[in-house]
Amino acid sequence: MDDTARQRLKAGSVGWVRIFAFVFATTGPMIGLVGAVPVGLTQGNGIGLAGCFLLAGTVYVVFSVGFAALARHVIDAGAFYACVARGLSPSAGLVAAGFAVTAYMALQLCCYALIGFFIEHLSLRLLGEGWPWWFNALLVNAVVPLCSQRNLVFAAWLIGALALAEFAAIAAFAVSVLAHGGGPQGLSAEPFAPARVFSTGFGAAMAFAVASFSGFETAAVYAEEARAPQRNVPRALYAAIFAVAVSTTVAVWALIAAYGPDQVVDAAARDPGGLWFAVAPRFVPAGVAAAMAGLLLTSLFASIVALQNVVSRYLYALGRDGAIWPTLAQMHPVQETPYIANLVQATVSILMLSALGLVEQDPLRIALGSVSALAAASLLCAQILTSLAVIGFFRAQGGGGALATRIAPALSVLALSALLGTILANLRLLTGGSDAAAWAIAAALSGIAALSALYAAALKRRAPAVYAALGRGGR
C-alpha cells in the first residue's frame, strides 16, 4: 500500500445527528413495514408480530450497551470486523467481516429487488407498460455509486432529508390512528399479549422483525469520520435503536388497530402489497396517503445508498489492513471517500442483479425469502461474535463497568443465539417451503465461517505481521 497515512477517511466530517440519519436510512423502517410486515402477519404469529418487534428492539438495546462501550475504544470503519479482531482474535475478525459484508450485500440486493418491483408496478399503473424489475434495479444502480462517492456531508444531507420524510409519514399515520381511537375494534393491547406473541409462527415472525432492525449498528462504521467519535458514535447508536424500535413497534400496532385484530391478517393475505396504502386514507389526508408510495421509493433509495456506504467502508478497512486487495483503500482525491471499494461493490451488485434477473421473475421472493433470511442470519452471527468480543476486550484491557462489559454482552450472546436458532429452525418456512434453499443458506453460513477462518490461517502463515495488525486501521 502506498503511503498509509493518505488512506484515511476524512475525520470530523459528521456529528451524531448526521450519523443517526445514515443509520435510520440504512434500517429503512418503511421498507420493513410495507414489505416484511404483511408477510410476517400471514406467515408468522399473526397480530403477535407487534410484540415481536418490541422483543427484537429490547434485545438490541441490550446488545447496544456492550457494543457502544467497545465502540468508544475501537474507532474503525470496519466496525464489527475491527471490534472482533481486537476483542477475540484477527481470525475471528475476518469471520465477522465475512458475515457482515454478506449480510449488508444481501440486504442491498433485497432493497434493489423491492425498488425494481415498485418502479415496475408504478410504471404499469401510470403508463400501461414498464420494464422488468431487474432492469429498473440496474438503472438505480447506475446512480447509487455517484451518490456514495460524493463526500459524506452531501450524502448526509440527501439521506437525512429522505429519512426525515419517512419518519414523518410513519408518525403521522400512527398518531392519527391513536387520535381516532383505532379502527372497528378500537385500540387493543392484544398484539403484545404473551399468548399472541409466543404462538405458532413465532420463529418466522422474529426473523422478519430481526431483518427489519438490520442496520442500526452501522453507526460504528462512520466512527473514523465522526467528530468526537467516543461521544457521538454511541449517542447515534442509542438514538437509532430507540427510534427504530419505537417507530416500527408503534406503526405495526397502529396498523393492526386500524384494521382490527380480527381482520388484519385476512387483509394482509388478500393484498399484502397494498395493506398499508389501502388503510392509510382512512386516517391521514389524501396527500399524505399518496405520498407514502413515493416515500417508499425514496426510503428504498436512501437505504441502498446507505448500504453502499457501509459495504464500501468495510472493503476499504479490509484493504487498508492488507487483509484483501490493498487498492480498495484508495481514496478519491477530491471527495475523500473510498471510491475503488465503492466501484467494486457497484460491480458486484450489477453481476448479482443480472444473474438474479435471469432466474427469478418474482422479486418479492428475493426480498422476502431466501436472500433476506441469509442477511438476517449472517448479521446475527456477526453480532454474536461482537458481543463475545466486548467481553474479551475488556477482560484483557480492563476498565468499564460490569453491566456494559460483562452482564449486557453475556445476555446479548444468549438472546441473539436464541434468535439465530429460531431463524435456522424456520428456514424452510422463510424460503417458501424450499428444502434446497434452506440447506443452501445453512451451507452458506458454514462456508463463510470456514473459508474466512482458512483464509485467516493462510494469511497468518504468509504474512504474520499483517495478520497481527488486523483490525488496527493499518497501524
C-alpha positions as CSV (number, residue, x, y, z in Angstrom):
1,M,0.0,0.0,0.0
2,D,1.3,3.4,-0.9
3,D,1.6,5.9,2.0
4,T,-0.8,4.5,4.5
5,A,-1.3,7.9,6.1
6,R,-3.1,9.1,3.0
7,Q,-5.5,6.1,3.0
8,R,-7.7,7.7,5.7
9,L,-11.3,8.8,5.6
10,K,-12.0,12.5,6.3
11,A,-12.1,12.9,10.1
12,G,-14.5,15.2,11.7
13,S,-17.0,15.2,8.7
14,V,-20.2,14.5,10.6
15,G,-21.8,14.8,14.0
16,W,-24.1,12.4,15.7
17,V,-27.3,13.7,14.0
18,R,-26.0,13.0,10.6
19,I,-24.7,9.6,11.6
20,F,-28.2,8.9,13.0
21,A,-29.7,9.9,9.7
22,F,-27.4,7.4,7.9
23,V,-28.3,4.6,10.4
24,F,-32.1,5.3,10.2
25,A,-31.9,5.3,6.4
26,T,-29.9,2.0,6.4
27,T,-32.6,0.4,8.6
28,G,-35.4,1.8,6.5
29,P,-38.4,1.3,8.8
30,M,-40.9,2.0,6.0
31,I,-39.3,-0.8,3.9
32,G,-39.9,-3.3,6.7
33,L,-43.4,-2.0,7.4
34,V,-44.5,-2.2,3.8
35,G,-42.5,-5.2,2.7
36,A,-42.0,-7.5,5.7
37,V,-44.9,-6.8,8.0
38,P,-47.7,-8.1,5.6
39,V,-45.7,-11.3,5.1
40,G,-45.0,-11.6,8.8
41,L,-48.7,-11.3,9.7
42,T,-49.6,-14.1,7.4
43,Q,-46.6,-16.5,7.7
44,G,-45.7,-15.6,11.3
45,N,-47.7,-15.4,14.5
46,G,-50.4,-13.1,13.2
47,I,-51.1,-10.0,15.3
48,G,-48.4,-11.1,17.8
49,L,-45.9,-9.7,15.2
50,A,-46.2,-6.3,17.0
51,G,-44.8,-7.9,20.2
52,C,-42.0,-9.5,18.2
53,F,-40.9,-6.0,17.1
54,L,-40.9,-4.9,20.7
55,L,-39.0,-8.0,21.8
56,A,-36.4,-7.5,19.0
57,G,-36.0,-3.9,20.0
58,T,-35.4,-4.9,23.6
59,V,-32.7,-7.5,22.6
60,Y,-30.9,-4.9,20.5
61,V,-31.0,-2.3,23.3
62,V,-29.1,-4.9,25.4
63,F,-26.7,-5.6,22.6
64,S,-26.1,-1.9,22.2
65,V,-24.9,-1.4,25.8
66,G,-21.8,-3.6,25.2
67,F,-21.3,-2.6,21.6
68,A,-21.3,1.1,22.5
69,A,-18.8,0.5,25.2
70,L,-16.4,-1.2,22.8
71,A,-17.1,1.3,20.0
72,R,-15.6,4.0,22.3
73,H,-12.2,2.2,22.2
74,V,-12.3,0.7,18.6
75,I,-12.5,3.6,16.1
76,D,-12.6,1.8,12.7
77,A,-14.7,1.8,9.5
78,G,-14.7,-2.0,9.7
79,A,-17.0,-1.8,12.8
80,F,-17.8,-5.5,13.6
81,Y,-14.6,-6.7,11.9
82,A,-12.3,-4.4,13.9
83,C,-14.2,-5.0,17.2
84,V,-14.0,-8.8,16.9
85,A,-10.4,-8.7,15.7
86,R,-9.4,-6.6,18.7
87,G,-11.6,-8.4,21.3
88,L,-11.2,-12.0,20.2
89,S,-8.6,-12.6,17.5
90,P,-7.7,-11.5,14.0
91,S,-9.0,-14.8,12.6
92,A,-12.4,-14.2,14.3
93,G,-12.4,-10.7,13.0
94,L,-12.2,-11.9,9.4
95,V,-15.0,-14.3,10.1
96,A,-17.1,-11.4,11.4
97,A,-16.2,-9.4,8.3
98,G,-17.3,-12.2,6.1
99,F,-20.7,-12.4,7.9
100,A,-21.1,-8.6,8.0
101,V,-20.3,-8.0,4.3
102,T,-22.5,-10.9,3.3
103,A,-25.4,-9.5,5.3
104,Y,-25.1,-5.9,4.0
105,M,-24.7,-7.0,0.4
106,A,-27.7,-9.3,0.7
107,L,-29.8,-6.5,2.3
108,Q,-28.9,-4.2,-0.5
109,L,-29.9,-6.8,-3.0
110,C,-33.3,-7.1,-1.2
111,C,-33.7,-3.3,-1.5
112,Y,-32.8,-3.4,-5.2
113,A,-35.4,-6.1,-5.8
114,L,-38.1,-4.1,-4.0
115,I,-37.3,-0.8,-5.7
116,G,-37.3,-2.6,-9.1
117,F,-40.6,-4.2,-8.3
118,F,-42.3,-1.0,-7.2
119,I,-41.0,1.0,-10.1
120,E,-42.3,-1.7,-12.5
121,H,-45.7,-1.6,-10.9
122,L,-45.8,2.2,-10.8
123,S,-44.9,2.3,-14.5
124,L,-47.6,-0.2,-15.3
125,R,-50.2,1.9,-13.4
126,L,-49.2,5.2,-14.9
127,L,-48.0,4.3,-18.4
128,G,-49.6,0.9,-19.0
129,E,-46.2,-0.7,-19.5
130,G,-42.9,-1.0,-17.7
131,W,-39.5,-2.5,-17.8
132,P,-38.8,-5.7,-15.7
133,W,-37.7,-5.3,-12.1
134,W,-34.1,-6.2,-12.7
135,F,-33.7,-3.6,-15.4
136,N,-35.2,-0.9,-13.1
137,A,-32.8,-2.0,-10.4
138,L,-29.8,-1.7,-12.7
139,L,-30.9,1.8,-13.6
140,V,-30.9,2.7,-9.9
141,N,-27.5,1.0,-9.5
142,A,-26.1,3.4,-12.1
143,V,-27.0,6.4,-9.8
144,V,-26.1,4.9,-6.4
145,P,-22.3,4.8,-6.8
146,L,-22.3,8.5,-7.8
147,C,-24.2,9.4,-4.6
148,S,-22.0,7.2,-2.4
149,Q,-18.8,8.6,-4.0
150,R,-19.7,12.2,-3.0
151,N,-18.4,13.4,0.3
152,L,-20.2,12.3,3.4
153,V,-21.7,15.7,4.2
154,F,-23.5,15.7,0.8
155,A,-24.7,12.1,1.4
156,A,-25.8,13.0,4.9
157,W,-28.0,15.9,3.7
158,L,-29.6,13.7,1.0
159,I,-30.2,10.7,3.2
160,G,-31.2,12.8,6.2
161,A,-33.9,14.6,4.3
162,L,-35.3,11.3,2.9
163,A,-35.2,9.7,6.4
164,L,-36.9,12.7,8.0
165,A,-39.8,12.5,5.5
166,E,-40.1,8.7,6.0
167,F,-40.2,9.1,9.8
168,A,-42.8,11.9,9.5
169,A,-45.1,9.8,7.4
170,I,-44.9,6.8,9.8
171,A,-45.5,9.1,12.8
172,A,-48.5,10.9,11.1
173,F,-50.2,7.5,10.4
174,A,-49.6,6.2,14.0
175,V,-50.7,9.4,15.7
176,S,-53.8,9.6,13.5
177,V,-54.8,6.0,14.3
178,L,-54.4,6.8,18.0
179,A,-56.4,10.0,17.8
180,H,-59.2,8.2,16.0
181,G,-59.3,5.5,18.7
182,G,-58.3,2.8,16.3
183,G,-60.4,1.1,13.7
184,P,-63.6,-1.0,14.0
185,Q,-62.4,-2.8,17.2
186,G,-60.8,0.3,18.8
187,L,-57.3,0.2,20.4
188,S,-56.1,-3.0,21.9
189,A,-53.1,-4.3,23.7
190,E,-53.8,-7.9,22.5
191,P,-50.9,-7.8,20.0
192,F,-48.5,-7.7,22.9
193,A,-50.1,-10.5,24.9
194,P,-47.6,-13.3,25.5
195,A,-50.1,-15.9,24.3
196,R,-50.2,-14.0,20.9
197,V,-46.5,-13.3,20.7
198,F,-45.3,-16.8,21.5
199,S,-47.9,-18.6,19.4
200,T,-47.4,-20.7,16.3
201,G,-45.2,-18.9,13.8
202,F,-43.2,-17.1,16.4
203,G,-39.9,-18.1,14.8
204,A,-40.8,-16.8,11.4
205,A,-42.2,-13.6,12.8
206,M,-39.0,-13.0,14.7
207,A,-37.0,-13.5,11.5
208,F,-38.9,-10.7,9.9
209,A,-38.6,-8.5,13.0
210,V,-34.8,-9.0,13.2
211,A,-34.4,-8.3,9.5
212,S,-36.3,-5.0,10.0
213,F,-33.8,-3.9,12.6
214,S,-30.8,-4.6,10.4
215,G,-28.6,-1.6,10.1
216,F,-28.8,0.3,13.4
217,E,-25.3,-1.0,14.4
218,T,-23.7,0.7,11.3
219,A,-23.2,3.9,13.4
220,A,-19.8,2.5,14.3
221,V,-18.9,2.3,10.5
222,Y,-18.7,6.1,10.5
223,A,-16.6,6.4,13.6
224,E,-13.4,7.5,11.7
225,E,-15.4,10.3,10.0
226,A,-17.2,11.5,13.1
227,R,-16.5,14.5,15.3
228,A,-15.6,13.3,18.8
229,P,-16.4,9.6,17.9
230,Q,-16.1,8.4,21.5
231,R,-19.1,10.5,22.3
232,N,-21.0,10.8,19.1
233,V,-21.0,7.2,17.8
234,P,-22.6,5.8,21.0
235,R,-25.1,8.7,21.0
236,A,-26.1,8.0,17.4
237,L,-26.2,4.3,18.1
238,Y,-28.6,4.6,21.1
239,A,-30.8,7.2,19.2
240,A,-31.1,5.0,16.2
241,I,-32.1,1.8,18.1
242,F,-34.6,3.8,20.1
243,A,-36.1,5.5,17.0
244,V,-36.3,2.2,15.0
245,A,-37.7,0.2,17.9
246,V,-40.4,2.8,18.7
247,S,-41.3,3.7,15.2
248,T,-41.6,0.1,14.0
249,T,-43.4,-1.3,17.1
250,V,-45.9,1.6,17.2
251,A,-46.5,1.6,13.5
252,V,-47.2,-2.2,13.4
253,W,-49.5,-1.8,16.4
254,A,-51.3,1.1,14.7
255,L,-51.7,-0.9,11.5
256,I,-53.3,-3.8,13.4
257,A,-55.6,-1.4,15.3
258,A,-56.6,0.4,12.0
259,Y,-57.9,-2.9,10.5
260,G,-58.9,-4.5,13.8
261,P,-57.1,-7.5,15.3
262,D,-59.7,-9.9,13.9
263,Q,-59.4,-8.6,10.3
264,V,-55.8,-7.5,9.7
265,V,-54.4,-11.0,8.9
266,D,-57.1,-11.7,6.3
267,A,-56.5,-8.2,4.8
268,A,-52.7,-9.0,4.6
269,A,-53.4,-12.3,2.9
270,R,-55.7,-10.7,0.3
271,D,-53.4,-7.8,-0.7
272,P,-50.0,-7.8,1.0
273,G,-48.6,-5.2,-1.2
274,G,-51.4,-2.8,-0.6
275,L,-52.0,-3.4,3.1
276,W,-50.6,0.0,4.2
277,F,-51.8,2.0,1.3
278,A,-55.4,0.7,1.4
279,V,-56.0,1.8,5.1
280,A,-53.9,5.0,5.2
281,P,-56.6,7.2,3.5
282,R,-59.0,6.4,6.3
283,F,-56.7,8.1,8.9
284,V,-54.5,10.6,7.2
285,P,-55.1,13.3,4.5
286,A,-55.2,12.1,0.9
287,G,-52.0,13.9,0.1
288,V,-50.1,12.1,2.9
289,A,-51.5,8.8,1.9
290,A,-50.5,9.3,-1.7
291,A,-47.0,10.5,-0.6
292,M,-46.4,7.2,1.3
293,A,-46.0,5.4,-2.1
294,G,-43.4,7.9,-3.1
295,L,-41.7,7.8,0.2
296,L,-41.4,4.0,-0.1
297,L,-39.3,4.5,-3.2
298,T,-37.2,7.3,-1.6
299,S,-36.8,5.1,1.5
300,L,-35.5,2.2,-0.6
301,F,-33.2,4.5,-2.5
302,A,-31.8,6.0,0.8
303,S,-31.3,2.5,2.2
304,I,-29.5,1.4,-0.9
305,V,-27.1,4.4,-0.8
306,A,-26.5,3.9,2.9
307,L,-25.7,0.2,2.5
308,Q,-23.4,1.1,-0.4
309,N,-21.6,3.4,2.1
310,V,-21.4,0.7,4.7
311,V,-20.1,-2.1,2.4
312,S,-17.6,0.2,0.7
313,R,-16.2,1.2,4.1
314,Y,-15.9,-2.4,5.2
315,L,-14.0,-3.2,1.9
316,Y,-11.9,-0.1,2.5
317,A,-11.0,-1.1,6.1
318,L,-10.0,-4.7,5.0
319,G,-7.9,-3.3,2.1
320,R,-6.2,-0.8,4.3
321,D,-5.3,-3.5,6.8
322,G,-3.9,-5.7,4.0
323,A,-6.4,-8.4,4.5
324,I,-7.6,-8.2,0.9
325,W,-6.7,-6.2,-2.2
326,P,-4.9,-3.0,-0.9
327,T,-6.2,-0.9,-3.8
328,L,-9.6,-1.0,-2.1
329,A,-8.2,1.5,0.4
330,Q,-7.5,4.2,-2.3
331,M,-9.3,7.4,-1.6
332,H,-11.0,9.8,-4.1
333,P,-8.6,12.8,-4.4
334,V,-11.4,15.4,-4.0
335,Q,-14.2,13.7,-2.2
336,E,-12.0,11.7,0.3
337,T,-14.2,8.6,0.0
338,P,-13.2,5.0,-0.8
339,Y,-14.1,5.2,-4.5
340,I,-12.4,2.0,-5.6
341,A,-14.3,0.0,-3.0
342,N,-17.4,1.8,-4.0
343,L,-17.0,0.8,-7.6
344,V,-16.2,-2.8,-6.7
345,Q,-19.4,-3.0,-4.7
346,A,-21.4,-1.5,-7.5
347,T,-19.9,-4.0,-9.9
348,V,-20.8,-6.9,-7.7
349,S,-24.4,-5.6,-7.5
350,I,-24.6,-5.4,-11.3
351,L,-23.4,-9.0,-11.6
352,M,-25.8,-10.3,-8.9
353,L,-28.8,-8.4,-10.2
354,S,-28.1,-9.6,-13.8
355,A,-27.8,-13.2,-12.5
356,L,-31.0,-13.0,-10.4
357,G,-32.9,-11.4,-13.3
358,L,-32.2,-14.5,-15.4
359,V,-33.5,-17.0,-12.9
360,E,-36.1,-15.1,-10.8
361,Q,-39.1,-13.2,-12.2
362,D,-40.7,-12.5,-8.8
363,P,-38.5,-10.0,-7.0
364,L,-40.5,-10.4,-3.8
365,R,-39.2,-14.0,-3.5
366,I,-35.8,-12.4,-3.4
367,A,-36.6,-9.6,-1.0
368,L,-38.8,-11.5,1.4
369,G,-37.4,-15.0,1.0
370,S,-34.0,-16.7,0.9
371,V,-31.8,-13.6,0.5
372,S,-33.4,-11.8,3.4
373,A,-33.1,-14.9,5.6
374,L,-29.4,-15.2,4.7
375,A,-29.0,-11.5,5.6
376,A,-30.7,-11.8,9.0
377,A,-28.8,-15.0,9.9
378,S,-25.4,-13.6,8.8
379,L,-25.9,-10.4,10.7
380,L,-26.9,-12.3,13.9
381,C,-23.7,-14.3,13.6
382,A,-21.6,-11.1,13.4
383,Q,-23.5,-9.6,16.3
384,I,-22.9,-12.7,18.5
385,L,-19.2,-12.5,17.7
386,T,-19.2,-8.8,18.6
387,S,-20.9,-9.4,21.9
388,L,-18.3,-12.0,22.7
389,A,-15.6,-9.6,21.7
390,V,-16.8,-7.0,24.2
391,I,-16.2,-9.5,27.0
392,G,-12.8,-10.5,25.6
393,F,-11.6,-6.9,25.0
394,F,-12.4,-5.6,28.5
395,R,-11.2,-8.8,30.2
396,A,-7.8,-8.2,28.6
397,Q,-7.7,-4.4,28.8
398,G,-9.7,-3.7,31.9
399,G,-11.9,-0.8,32.6
400,G,-15.6,-0.3,32.1
401,G,-18.4,-1.3,34.4
402,A,-19.7,-4.8,34.9
403,L,-23.0,-4.1,33.2
404,A,-21.5,-2.8,29.9
405,T,-18.5,-5.1,29.7
406,R,-19.8,-8.4,31.1
407,I,-23.5,-8.7,32.0
408,A,-25.1,-7.0,29.0
409,P,-22.9,-8.7,26.4
410,A,-23.4,-12.1,28.0
411,L,-27.2,-11.6,28.0
412,S,-26.9,-10.4,24.4
413,V,-25.0,-13.6,23.3
414,L,-27.7,-15.7,24.8
415,A,-30.6,-13.7,23.3
416,L,-29.0,-13.4,19.9
417,S,-28.1,-17.1,19.8
418,A,-31.7,-17.9,20.6
419,L,-32.8,-15.7,17.7
420,L,-30.3,-17.3,15.4
421,G,-31.5,-20.7,16.4
422,T,-35.1,-19.7,15.8
423,I,-34.4,-18.4,12.3
424,L,-32.4,-21.5,11.4
425,A,-35.2,-23.7,12.7
426,N,-37.7,-21.9,10.5
427,L,-35.6,-21.6,7.3
428,R,-37.9,-23.8,5.3
429,L,-40.9,-21.6,6.0
430,L,-38.8,-18.4,5.3
431,T,-37.7,-19.8,1.9
432,G,-41.2,-20.6,0.8
433,G,-41.1,-24.2,1.7
434,S,-37.9,-25.0,-0.2
435,D,-35.7,-27.5,1.5
436,A,-33.0,-26.9,-1.1
437,A,-32.9,-23.1,-0.3
438,A,-32.9,-23.8,3.4
439,W,-30.0,-26.1,3.2
440,A,-28.2,-23.7,0.9
441,I,-28.5,-20.9,3.5
442,A,-27.2,-23.2,6.2
443,A,-24.3,-24.3,4.0
444,A,-23.6,-20.6,3.1
445,L,-23.3,-19.7,6.7
446,S,-21.0,-22.6,7.4
447,G,-19.0,-21.8,4.3
448,I,-18.5,-18.2,5.2
449,A,-17.1,-19.1,8.6
450,A,-14.9,-21.9,7.3
451,L,-13.5,-20.0,4.3
452,S,-12.8,-16.9,6.4
453,A,-11.0,-18.9,9.1
454,L,-9.0,-20.8,6.5
455,Y,-8.0,-17.6,4.8
456,A,-7.0,-16.1,8.1
457,A,-4.8,-19.1,8.8
458,A,-3.2,-18.8,5.4
459,L,-2.6,-15.1,6.0
460,K,-1.1,-15.8,9.4
461,R,1.5,-18.1,7.8
462,R,2.2,-15.9,4.7
463,A,2.2,-12.5,6.4
464,P,2.2,-12.8,10.2
465,A,2.8,-9.1,10.7
466,V,-0.2,-8.2,8.6
467,Y,-2.3,-10.8,10.4
468,A,-1.3,-9.4,13.8
469,A,-2.3,-5.9,12.8
470,L,-5.8,-6.8,11.5
471,G,-8.5,-4.5,12.9
472,R,-6.0,-1.8,13.8
473,G,-6.6,0.5,10.9
474,G,-3.4,-0.1,9.0
475,R,-1.3,0.8,12.1
